[in-house]
Amino acid sequence: MVTQRPLVAVFRGELAFMARLHEGFDDLIAALQSASRNMTSVGIATAAAGIIVGAVSLTGIGLVMTEIVETASGGNLMAMLLLTALICLILGIGMPTTANYVVVATLMAPVLVEVAQQNDLAVPLVAVHLFVFYFGLMADVHPPAGLAAYAAAAISGADPIKTGLQGFWYEIRTGLLPFIFIFNTELLLIDIGDAAHFALIVGCSIVAMGCFVSATQNWLVTRNRWYETLALLLICFTLFRPGYWLDRLQAPFDTRPASDIVSVADTIPRGSTLRFRVLSQSRAGEDVEKLVRLTMRSGNTATERLQRSGLSLSILGDKVTISLVSFGSEAAKYGLAPGDEIKAVLVPAHRASRYWFAIPALLLLAGIILLQRRRHQFNIGATDSMAARSPFQQPLLDNGHRKRGQIADDARQHHGGEQVGGQPPGRDDVRGLQRQRDVTGGGSPWQ
């Protein structure tokens, strides 16, 4: 920032180098002052976050939220996700972005992690935080608060409530993405193999989102039939989560004894995931078995890699217990504690690629496109055929041209010829005759 103006002066051949350098220092001081003022709101939100965390820890509201989600969902994973999304929508009402994230991440992210683990779903922390943050931000659009909707309505002059409802309807169409983050973590570039794998994921995701938008808008090439909308939703689901169908045929993971955790951890590449089942305690103090995933760090030995992930183990024969959990580590964030017993280790099963199921989905999409193109061309041909048989079925634009031409001819006849006083009929004459015909109901058959 300091050297920007002097460099511009040098390239332009200006002689006032020192003056431009002085202006650069002035810009730097102004930027620091502006950053200090802007950080005031962030500092207040951070201080308030400490109060919220303390209140959650001392009052036990986190335990209450967990019990509410577990009881209301009845153990159903999708119901749990929908209920969590609804609570985040309520919690985010009227909050700025930073405070919004602090609240939903403090209250709902641990709840979602724990309930998902108990439902045999190991979810990365980044996916959980993106899920709750997305629906927390949607509170800026939907009524009754809808701060962003009120700002947009003030600019456009529209009704704030209608603007909020319409914006919420547009935004809910992308509400599918947070759920995909939970079920298909590859969209977050987790466990990506190579460039071809990345290109396959991106391509399938783009096509899937297009199918979802087409299904919600009821239009692809032309208006959808009801079965085409259902087929588009099925294609969207298959491309976003192709492993669902393969999981019905073959289990995605093989179970290994808990004593093999060190040998399994030694074979996992850096940045990949180690999955294991652990017998732990819930927030209510009940013994629960949950699925945990840890990202393996670099290290010389498997034990060192586990320690860098925050986990120290005690192995006595076939019994493996957690002896130490590092504070603030990934293992601690997943709720692991000393004394928890590891029951089994999960390793990926050797099976075919799940993206083979994308081939029938793409073929079904191609069939829908061909059917709609044929239907669209048939409708165009039928319209042209009707227009050729009857002049009353001409397109609206041609109809308008004929109407205006007939009125102009009638205006000339009204003045006794094509010209009046050497001048063609004016615009006022045509408009006057138009108003007269609108009142009397008379006129040419084109009207």
BAKEKE-551738 format. One record per residue: residue in three letters; x, y, z of N, C-alpha, C, O in turn. Coordinates in pm, whole numbers, plus 50000, padded with zeros to 5 digits. Layout:
<atoms>
AlaXYZXYZXYZXYZ;...
</atoms>
This chain:
<atoms>
Met500824988050000500005000050000500865012650000500515022549936;Val501985012250071502865023950078503525026449944503695037949903;Thr503905015949874504665017349749503775018149626504285019949515;Gln502455016849642501595016649523501645029949448501895030149328;Arg501415040849517501415053849450502795057749396502865062649284;Pro503915055649472505235058649413505535050549288506105055949193;Leu505175037649285505425029549167504605034449047505095034848935;Val503355038049072502535043548963503155056448910503155058848789;Ala503685064749001504325077148958505565074348875505815081348777;Val506335064248911507555060848834507185056048695507785060448597;Phe506185047148684505805041848553505175052748464505265052048342;Arg504545062448526503945073248448504935084448418504595093748345;Gly506125083648472507135093848448506905106748525507375117348483;Glu506195106148636505945118048716507155121048804507895111948842;Leu507345133648837508505137848915508185138649064509105139149146;Ala506915138749102506535140449242506575127049313505555122049361;Phe507805121149321507945108049382507735108649534507015100349590;Met508355118449599508245119449744506825122849788506355118149892;Ala506145131049708504755134249742503875121849735503005119749820;Arg504115113549632503345101149621503685091449735502815084249784;Leu504955091149777505335082749890504655087350018504235079150100;His504545100350037503855105750153502365102050150501775099050254;Glu501775102350031500375098350018500205083450050499185079350106;Gly501215075250014501145061050046501115058550196500355050050243;Phe501945065950272501925064650418500595069450475500075063750571;Asp500025080150415498705084750460497645074050437496775071950522;Asp497725067250322496775056450295496925044950396495935039150440;Leu498175041850432498405031250529497815034850665497185026450730;Ile498015046950708497465051150837495935050950833495305046650929;Ala495355055650723493885055550710493345041250710492285038650767;Ala494075031950646493635017950644493685011850784492785004450823;Leu494735014950858494825009750994493715015251083493145008051166;Gln493405028051065492305033951143490975027451106490175024351195;Ser490735025450977489485019150935489385004850985488315000451028;Ala490514997350979490494983451028490214983051178489514974151226;Ser490764992651252490514992951396489044995451425488464989051514;Arg488435004651351486995007151372486164995051334485194991751403;Asn486534988251224485754976551182485924964851277485004956751292;Met487074963851340487304952851433486534954351564486464945051644;Thr485964966151585485194968251708484024958651716483794952451820;Ser483284957451605482124948351606482574933951621481904926051688;Val483704930251558484194916551572484634913751715484374902951768;Gly485294923551778485694921751917484524920352010484554912252103;Ile483474928151986482274926952069481634913152052481214906852148;Ala481574908551925480994895351900481824884251965481284874552017;Thr483154885851961484014875752022483854875652174483814865052236;Ala483744887552233483514888152378482174882052414482054874952514;Ala481164884852334479854878852359479894863652341479154856352407;Ala480764859052250480884844552230481374837752356480924826752389;Gly482314844252426482764838552553481654837452655481584827652730;Ile480784847352657479634846952748478704835452711478194828352798;Ile478494833652579477594822952534478184809252568477474800452617;Val479484807552543480114794752574480034791852724479744780652765;Gly480294802052805480184800052950478774796652994478574788153080;Ala477774803452933476384800552968475994786452928475284779653001;Val476474781952811476174768352766476794758052859476184747852891;Ser478024760852903478724751252989478104750653130477984739853187;Leu477724762253184477254762553322475784758553336475404752253434;Thr474974762253240473544759453251473144745953195472054740953225;Gly474014739753114473674726853057472684727552944471984717852916;Ile472604739152876471644740352766472044731552648471194727352569;Gly473364728852637473784719852530473194706052546472784699752448;Leu473144701152670472514688152695471034688552663470494678852609;Val470374699552694468954700852664468714700852513467794694352465;Met469554708152439469394708452293469594694552234468884690552142;Thr470584687152286470814673652237469604664652263469194657052175;Glu469054665652382467884657452415466684661252330465914652552289;Ile466524674252303465394678652220465524672752080464554667452026;Val466704673752021466904668651885466734653551881466084648351791;Glu467324646551978467204631951979465774627451999465314618151933;Thr465054633852090463674629752120462744632952003461914624651964;Ala462874645151949461964649251841462224641551712461294638751636;Ser463494638051686463794630851562463494616051571463344609351469;Gly463384610751694463094596551709464174587451657463904576051621;Gly465414592351652466524584251601466664584451451467584578151398;Asn465774591351380465864592151234466864602951196466774614251243;Leu467824599351111468904608551078468414620650999468814631851029;Met467544618650900467064629850819466194639050903466274651250888;Ala465364633450991464564641851080465454649951172465154661451203;Met466554644051217467494651251302468144662951227468294673751283;Leu468504660751102469114671451023468114682650996468454694451004;Leu466884678950962465864689150937465544697251062465354709351055;Leu465494690551175465214697551300466374706851337466154717951386;Thr467604702251315468764710751341468744723051250469044734151294;Ala468394721151124468304732451031467244742451076467454754551067;Leu466094737451124465044746351171465484754351294465204766251304;Ile466174747751386466654754851506467694765351468467704776251526;Cys468554762351373469544772151326468864784051260469314795451275;Leu467784781651186467024792751127466464802051235466434814251218;Ile466034796251346465484804351455466584811551530466444823351564;Leu467684804651557468784810751633469444822151557469964831451619;Gly469434821651424470124831751345469314844251318469814853351251;Ile468094845151369467234856651340467834869251402468134869651522;Gly468014879451319468434892551366469894893551406470274903451468;Met470714883751374472124883951415473034887251297472764882951185;Pro474114894751321475114896651216475864883751189475724873951263;Thr476644883651084477254871251037478164864951141478064852951168;Thr479044872851200480004867251296479294861551418479564850251459;Ala478404869251476477664864551592476784852551557476594843551639;Asn476264852451437475444841251391476244828351394475784818251447;Tyr477434828751338478274816651336478644812451478478634800551509;Val478974821951563479364818651700478224811451773478464801651844;Val477024816251756475884810451829475564796451777475474787051856;Val475394794951646474994781851593476114771651608475844759851630;Ala477374776151595478484766751611478624762251756479024750951783;Thr478294771151849478414767651990477264758752036477474749252111;Leu476054761751990474884754552039474574741951959474254731652018;Met474664742751827474124731951745475194722851685474914711151660;Ala476404727751660477424719251599477764707151687477824696051635;Pro478004708851818478254696851900477074687251904477254675051909;Val475884692751901474684684151901474654675751775474394663751780;Leu474904682051660474854674951534475944664351526475704653351476;Val477134667451576478224657651574477874645451659478054634151615;Glu477384647851780477094636751871475954628051821476044615851826;Val474884634251775473734626451728474094618751602473664607351584;Ala474894624951513475304617951391476204606051424476074595451363;Gln477104607651520477954596351559477144584851616477444573251589;Gln476134588051693475304577551749474434570751643473954559551664;Asn474224577551530473474571751419474394565551315474004563851199;Asp475624562251356476594555251272476984563551149477164558251039;Leu477104576651169477524585551061478654594251115478434602951199;Ala479864591951065481024599851105481114612051014481434610750896;Val480844623651068480774635950989482004644551021482314646651138;Pro482694649650920483804658950947483294671651014482174676150990;Leu484134677451098483734689551170483454701051074482534708951098;Val484224702050966484004713150873482644711850806481994721950779;Ala482184699550780480864697650720479764701650817478754707550778;Val479944698350944478964701951046478864717151060477754722551066;His479994723851065479984738351082479394745250959478674755150973;Leu479694740150841479084746050721477584743850719476834752550674;Phe477134732450769475694729550772474964739450861474014745950818;Val475414740850985474704749651078474874764351038473954772351057;Phe476014767850983476254781850944475384785650825474884796950818;Tyr475184776550732474374779450615472934782850655472374792850611;Phe472354774450738470964776850777470864788350877469814794650886;Gly471924791050951471914802951035471884815650953471224825350990;Leu472594815650841472614827450754471294829250679470954840450641;Met470564818550657469284819850587468284828050667467284832650612;Ala468554829950796467664838350877467724852950835466834860650869;Asp468774856950761468864870750712467874873550600467674885050562;Val467264863150546466374864850430464914862750467464064870750428;His464634852150541463224848650560462594857550668463284861850761;Pro461294860350654460564867950757460514859850887460704847750883;Pro460274866151002459864880051017461014890051024460794901951000;Ala462224885751056463334895351067463824898950928463544909950880;Gly464544889950862464954891950724465694904950700465254913150620;Leu466804907050770467524919750757467954922350614467824933550565;Ala468454912050547468874913750407467674916750318467784924550224;Ala466524910550347465324913150268464854927650286464414933950189;Tyr464934932950407464554946850430465494956450358465054966550304;Ala466794953250357467744961750285467474961450136467504971850070;Ala467214949550081466924948549938465614955349903465514961849799;Ala464604954049990463324960549964463434975749970462734982749896;Ala464304980850056464504995250062465125000649934464845011849894;Ile465974992749869466604996949744465614996249628465535005349546;Ser464854985149623463944983049510462584989549529461844991449432;Gly462254993149653460934998849679459834988549688458654992149679;Ala460184975849705459194965149710458764962649854459294968649948;Asp457794953849870457324950250003458354941150070458764931250009;Pro458784944150193459834936150257459414921650282460224912550264;Ile458164919550322457724905850351457694897550223458144886050223;Lys457164903150115457144895849989458554893549937458854882949882;Thr459414903549953460804901849912461474890749991462214882649935;Gly461224890250122461794879650205461294865950168462064856450161;Leu459994864750143459444851750106459994847149971460334835449955;Gln460074856449874460594852549743462074849049752462524839449690;Gly462834856849830464254853749849464464840449920465384832949886;Phe463614837550018463714824850088463394813249995464004802650005;Trp462434815149905462094804549809463254802049713463544790649678;Tyr463924812849670465094811049584466234804349660466944795949604;Glu466414808049785467554803049862467344788549906468314781149919;Ile466114784649929465864771049975466174760949866466364749149894;Arg466224765449741466584756249632468034751949641468384741249591;Thr468864759949701470244755749724470414749949864471534746749903;Gly469334748449939469404742350071469754727650067469964721450171;Leu469824721949947470234708049934471724706349962472144695850009;Leu472514716649934473964715349946474434711950088475264703050102;Pro473934718650194474404714750328474144700150362474944693850432;Phe473034694550314472784680350338473774671650262474194661150310;Ile474154676150141475144668550065476504669150134477264659550129;Phe476804680550198478064681450273478134670650381479214665550412;Ile476994667250439476964657250545477154643250489477904635250545;Phe476464640150379476464626550328477574623850227477984612350211;Asn478064634050160479124632250060480194642750085480154653650029;Thr481144639150170482184648750210483204651350100484054660150115;Glu483134644049991484074646549881483844660249818484764665949759;Leu482634665649830482374679049779483174689549855483394700549804;Leu483614686349976484464695350054485934692150035486784696550113;Leu486244684449929487624680649894488264672450005489454673950032;Ile487474663950069487974654750171488084640850109487144636050045;Asp489224634550128489504621150074489444620949922488884611749863;Ile490024631249859490114631849713491384624549670492464627049723;Gly491234615649572492384607749528493314615149435494474617649470;Asp492824618849317493684625349217492854635349139491694638049173;Ala493454640949033492774651248954491554645548881490544652448868;Ala491644633048834490494627048766489324625248863488174627548827;His489634621148984488594619749087487944633149115486724634149128;Phe488754643549125488224656949150487334661649034486264667149057;Ala487784659448910486984663648794485664656048788484634661748751;Leu485674643148825484444635248825483454640548928482254641448901;Ile483954644049046483074649249151482474662549110481274664849127;Val483304671549056482814684649016481784683448903480744690048905;Gly482064674848804481134673248693479794667648737478744672748697;Cys479814657248820478564651448870477794661448956476564661848952;Ser478504669549033477834679349119477154690149037476034694349069;Ile477814694748930477214705048846475934699748779474914706548779;Val476004687748724474814681948660473714679548762472534681748733;Ala474084674948881473084672248984472374685049028471154685149044;Met473124695749046472494708249087471594713548976470534719149004;Gly472004712048850471134716148740469844708248737468774713748711;Cys469924695148765468704686948771467804691148886466584691248873;Phe468404694648999467604698949114466884712049084465714713649119;Val467574721449022466944734148986465834731948884464764737948894;Ser466074723248786465054720348685463824713848748462694716548707;Ala464054705348846462914698848912462104708748996460874708248996;Thr462784717849067462054727449149461374738249066460334743449106;Gln461944741548951461314751348863460324745148765459634752248693;Asn460274731748762459334724448675459584727548527458654728348448;Trp460874729248492461194732648353462624728348323463544731548398;Leu462814721048214464144717748166464324723348026464864734348010;Val463864716147922463784721647787462414727847766462294738247703;Thr461424721547819460054726647820459454722847956460164717748043;Arg458184725147973457574722348103457614707448133457314699148046;Asn457984703948257458124689948297456774683248315455814689448360;Arg456724670748281455644662148327455974657748470457124658748512;Trp454974652948543455204649748684456244638648700457044638848793;Tyr456214628848608457184618048619458584622748582459574617148630;Glu458684632848495460004638348463460594645748582461804645248603;Thr459764652648658460254659348780460764649148880461824651148939;Leu460024638248899460494627848990461794621548941462684618649021;Ala461894619648810463124613848755464314623348773465424618848800;Leu464084636248758465164645948779465624646048924466824647148951;Leu464704644849018465094644049159465874631249186466834631349264;Leu465484620349124466224607749140467624608949082468584604149142;Ile467744615448966469074617548906469934626248996471114623449017;Cys469334636749050470064645649140470584637949261471744639449299;Phe469744629849322470154622149439471264612349404472214610649481;Thr471144605849289472144595849249473494602349223474524596849262;Leu473514613849157474784620249126475424626549249476644626949260;Phe474614631549339475164637449461475644626849560476644628749629;Arg474924615749566475284605149661475234591549592474364583449621;Pro476184589049501476154576349427476424564349515476044553149481;Gly477094566449629477374555249716476164549249784476254538249837;Tyr475044556149782473844550949849473404537749786473084528249858;Trp473404537049653472944524949586473954513649601473574502049615;Leu475244517049597476254506649615476264501349758476544489549780;Asp475954509849854475874505249994474754495250015474834486950105;Arg473704496049931472624486249943473084472449898472534462249941;Leu474104471949812474584459249759475774453849837475914441749853;Gln476624462849885477834458549956478194468950061478104480950035;Ala478594464450177478964473550286480194481650247481114476350186;Pro480224494350281481354502750241482634500050321483724503150273;Phe482514494250441483684492150526483684477850579482644471750602;Asp484904472950598485114460050664485524462650809486254472150838;Thr485064454150898485344455751041486594447851079486724436051047;Arg487484454651146488714448451197488734449351349488094458151405;Pro489464440351417489544441151564490174454251610490944460451537;Ala489824458151731490354470751784491864470351801492514480751795;Ser492424458551823493864457551842494644460551715495864462451720;Asp493974460951599494644464051472494694478951442495094482751333;Ile494304487451537494194501651506495554507751474495644516751390;Val496614503051540497934508651513498414504751374498924513151300;Ser498244492151337498674487751204497854494251095498394497550989;Val496564496051119495714502751019496114517351005496194522650894;Ala496374524051118496784538051113498104539951041498334550350980;Asp498964529851046500264530850980500134530350829501004535450758;Thr499074524250777498894522950632498094534350570498034535350448;Ile497474542750651496634553450599497504565250556498344569650635;Pro497334570350436498134581950392497834594350475496784595450538;Arg498764603550473498584616150546497414624050487497324625650366;Gly496544628750573495374636150529494144627550507493044632850489;Ser494304614250508493164605350493492534602650629492974607950731;Thr491494594450629490654593050748490784579350810490794569150740;Leu490874579150943490814566951023489464566351093489094575651165;Arg488724555551071487394553751131487434542351231488034531951205;Phe486784544451344486694533951446485464536351532484954547451544;Arg484994525251592483854525951683484394526251826485334519151860;Val483774534551907484244536452043483034536252137481974541652105;Leu483234530052252482214529952357482504541552451483494541552523;Ser481604551352449481834563652525480564566952603479624559052609;Gln480574578652661479414583552736478844595752666479584604352618;Ser477514596352661476854608052605476854619252707477354617652818;Arg476304630652668476234641852761475314639152879475434645252986;Ala474404629852858473504626252968474094615753060473454611853158;Gly475314611253032475964601353116475644587053080475964577953157;Glu475004584652966474654571152925475764565452837476414572752762;Asp475964552152845476934545352762476384544052620475314538352599;Val477124549352523476704548852383477894544452300479044547052334;Glu477604537652190478634533852094478494542851973477414543851914;Lys479554549351936479484558951827480654557051732481674551051766;Leu480484562251612481484561251506482254574351499481664585151491;Val483574573451501484444585151503485404584151386485854573251350;Arg485724595551328486714596251221487764606551259487434617451306;Leu489024603051239490144611951267490984613551142491214603951068;Thr491434625551118492334628351006493754625551050494244631451146;Met494414616650979495754612451017496774623050978496774628150866;Arg497634626251073498714635951052499984628651011500034616451005;Ser501014636550984502314630850949503044626751075502804632351182;Gly503934617051062504714612251176505574600551135505354594451030;Asn506544597451218507464586551187506834572951215507094563351142;Thr506014571951319505364559351355503854561551363503374572851367;Ala503134550351367501674551151378501264557251511500304564851518;Thr501984553851618501654559351749501834574451752501024581551810;Glu502904579251687503144593651682502074600651599501664611651634;Arg501624594451492500584600451408499264601351485498534611151472;Leu498954590951564497744591451645497844602251752496864609051782;Gln499014603851810499204614151912499054628051853498514636951919;Arg499514630151731499354643151667497904645851630497514657451611;Ser497104635451620495654637151604494954639051736493734640851740;Gly495714638551845495154641051977494794628652055494054629652154;Leu495304616852014494864604252074496064596252121496984593452045;Ser496044592452250497034583152306496284570752354495274571852423;Leu496804558852317496094546352342496834537752442498054538652457;Ser496064529352510496594519152599496064505752551494854503152555;Ile496974497052505496594484352446497004473152540498194471452569;Leu496034465552589496254454152676495564442152614494364439952633;Gly496334434352538495754423052467494814427852358495204435552271;Asp493564423152364492554427252266491784439652308490954444652233;Lys492044444752427491334456452477492154468952452493324469852491;Val491514478652387492174491252353491354502552415490174504252384;Thr491984510052502491324521452566492094534052538493284533752507;Ile491414545252549492024558352529492594562952663491884564152762;Ser493894565452663494544569552787494654584652801494654589852912;Leu494734591852688494894606352694494344612652566494534607452456;Val493664623752584493134631452471493694645652483493484652252585;Ser494384650152380495004663452384493924674252381492944673252308;Phe494144684552462493164695452469493134703152337494174706952283;Gly491924705552287491754713052164492034705252038491974710951929;Ser492334692552049492624684351931491334679951863490234682251913;Glu491494673651747490334668751673489614657851752488384657051750;Ala490384649551822489764639051903488924644952014487844639852044;Ala489404655752077488624662252183487364668552127486324668352194;Lys487424674052007486244680251947485174670051913483994673251907;Tyr485594657651890484624647051864484064640951992483274631451986;Gly484444646152108483874641652233484544629552294483974623352385;Leu485744625952248486454614652307487054618952440487434630452458;Ala487154609452533487664612252666488474600452714488264589252668;Pro489404602652806490174591452862489254581152926488294584652995;Gly489554568552902488724557652952487774551952849487234541052870;Asp487554558852739486704553452633487364541252571488584540752555;Glu486554531352538487084518852484486794517952334485654519752291;Ile487834515052257487684513252113487234498952087487894489452131;Lys486124497352017485524484151996485934477851864486094465651856;Ala486104485851760486434480451628487024491451541486844503351567;Val487724487151439488314496251341487684493151205487514481551169;Leu487334503651131486704502150999487704505750891488334516350895;Val487834496850794488714499350679487854498650553486904490850547;Pro488174506950451487374506750328487394493050262488444486650252;Ala486214488650219486094475650153486534476750008486424487349946;His487044465849956487434465349815486184462649731485644451549732;Arg485734472549662484534471349581484644480649461485564488749451;Ala483684479449371483684487649251483444502349286482954505549394;Ser483794511049193483594525349215482094528449221481304523349142;Arg481744536749315480334540449330479854549349217478644550749197;Tyr480764555349144480364564249036479934556848910479574563148811;Trp479964543448912479354535948803477854538448797477244537548691;Phe477254541548913475814544348913475494557848850474324560748825;Ala476494566048823476244578648753475924576348606475284584748543;Ile476364564948550476114562248407474614560648380474114567548291;Pro473874551948450472424551348423471704564348454470714567748389;Ala472204571848554471564584648584471734594348468470784601348431;Leu472924594948410473154603848296472374599148173471884607448096;Leu472254586148153471444581148041469974584748059469304588347963;Leu469474583748182468094587848208467914602648182466884606848128;Leu468894610848220468814625248194468814627948044468074636547997;Ala469644620647968469644622447822468294618647761467834625147668;Gly467674608147815466354604347765465304615047793464464617747707;Ile465344621047910464394631747941464594643747850463634649647803;Ile465864647147825466144658547736465624655747596465044664647534;Leu465824643547544465334640147410463814640647404463254645847308;Leu463144635347506461684635847508461174650247511460224653647440;Gln461784658547591461324672447600461654680247473460904689147434;Arg462754677147409463064683847281462054680047174461604688647098;Arg461684667347168460674663147070459334669647100458634674147009;Arg458974670347228457714676747265457744691647235456744697447191;His458884697947259459014712147231458914714947082458244724347040;Gln459604706747000459524708646854458134705746801457674712446708;Phe457454695946858456084693046816455164704846848454294708346768;Asn455344710946965454504722447000454764734246906453824741246869;Ile456014736246869456334747146775455704744346639455144753346577;Gly455814731746592455214728246463453704729546464453114734146366;Ala453064725746574451614726946583451194741646582450174745146522;Thr451964750146648451644764446649451774770446510450924778246467;Asp452854766746438453044771946301451934767046209451474774346122;Ser451514754546228450444749046143449124756346167448414759246072;Met448794759246289447564766546320447634780746266446634786046218;Ala448804786846274448934800446221448774800746070448264810546016;Ala449214790046002449074789645856447634787645814447234792345708;Arg446834780545896445444777845859444534789745885443554791445814;Ser444814798045982443904808746019444684821446048445654821146123;Pro444274832745987444984845246015444794849946159445564858146210;Phe443764844746225443534849046364444524842546460444584846446577;Gln445294832546413446244825646500447674830246476448614823346514;Gln447844841746413449194846946392449824850546525449104852846623;Pro451124851046531451794855246655451364869146697450874876946616;Leu451554871946823451084884446882451764896446817451134906946799;Leu453024895146782453734906446722453144910146587452914921846558;Asp452884899646503452274902546373450874908046391450464916946315;Asn450144903346487448814908346516448864923246548448054931146500;Gly449864927046631449994941046666450324949646546449804960746533;His451194944646457451524952346336450304954446248450074965446197;Arg449504943746228448304945146147447314955046210446684963046140;Lys447204954446340446264963346410446664977946390445824986446361;Arg447964980646407448414994446391448284999046246447955010646220;Gly448554989846151448394993646010446964996645973446695006045899;Gln446024988846025444604991145997444155004446054443385011645990;Ile444635007846175444235020446237444775032246157444105042346140;Ala446025030746107446595041646027445815043545897445585054945856;Asp445385032445832444575033645710443235040245739442765048545662;Asp442615036545853441335042645889441505057545919440605065545893;Ala442675061245974442915075346002443035083345873442565094645865;Arg443655077345771443745084345642442355085845579442005096445527;Gln441535074845586440195075745532439345085845609438475092345552;His439615087145739438865096545822439115110845777438235119345791;His440295113645723440625127045674440395128345525440745138545465;Gly439795117945464439435119045324440565116045229440465119745112;Gly441585109845271442685106545180443905102645258443875102245381;Glu444985099845186446215095545251446915107145318447695105045412;Gln446675119645272447315131045331446285141945358445305143345285;Val446545149445463445695160645498446535173045495447475174645574;Gly446195182045402446975194245392448415191645351449325198845391;Gly448605181145269449955178045225450775170445327451955167945303;Gln450185166745440450925159745545450255146145570449035144945560;Pro451045135945601450455122945635449725123845768449985133045846;Pro448845114745795448115115145923449085114446040449975105946044;Gly448895123446133449825124246245449565113646351448585106246344;Arg450495113146451450375103446559449155106346644448505097046692;Asp448815119046662447645122446742446365117546675445425113346743;Asp446335118146540445155113146470444985098046493443885093246519;Val446085090846483445995076346501445595072946644444755064246667;Arg446185080046741445855077446881444415081046911443755074046988;Gly443905091946850442525095746874441565085346821440575082046887;Leu441845080146701440985069746646441075056746727440105049346740;Gln442265054346781442425042546866441535043546989440845033947024;Arg441545055147056440705057047174439235056147138438435050747215;Gln438865061647021437465061146979437015046746961435905043146999;Arg437885038446903437495024446880437445016647012436635007547028;Asp438325020147104438275013547233436965016247303436445007647374;Val436415028447285435175032047352433965026047282433075020447346;Thr433945027147150432765022747074432745007747051431685001947026;Gly433935001547058433954987247033434014983746888434014971946853;Gly434064993846798434124991046658435534989246610436474991646686;Gly435714985046488437054984046433437194971846347436224965046313;Ser438434969246314438754958546223438694945146297438724945046420;Pro438604934246228438564921046292439854917346361439874907646437;Trp440934924846339442214921746407442204926146552443054921946631;Gln441234934746589441254940446724440814929946826440754932746945;
</atoms>
